[in-house]
Amino acid sequence: MALFRFSEIKKKTVVAIDKKLGKTRDLYFDDIAWKVRYLVVDTWKWLPGKKVLVSPESVKTLVEHAPIPLGLTEAQLAECPDF
């Protein structure tokens, strides 16, 4: 298991199966289980002004100095709940 500081994840590019989609802006934690519940993804140019909540289970891998790949398509990400 790898550990990452939030500063290493914030503003990382998020890539869907079929397209580069945005950047991470924040994280939501479960204060009882101490788990990340959601990544807040700013969809910038793709859906201007929109931020969505993405489940961490959607993240395929997390590698230092690399974009965050999601196991979601562009259409699935558009259906994620708004921030």
Summary of the structure (lengths in Angstrom):
residues: 83
radius of gyration: 12.0
end to end distance: 28.2
largest distance: 35.2
contacts: 204
relative contact order: 0.25
helix: 14%
strand: 37%
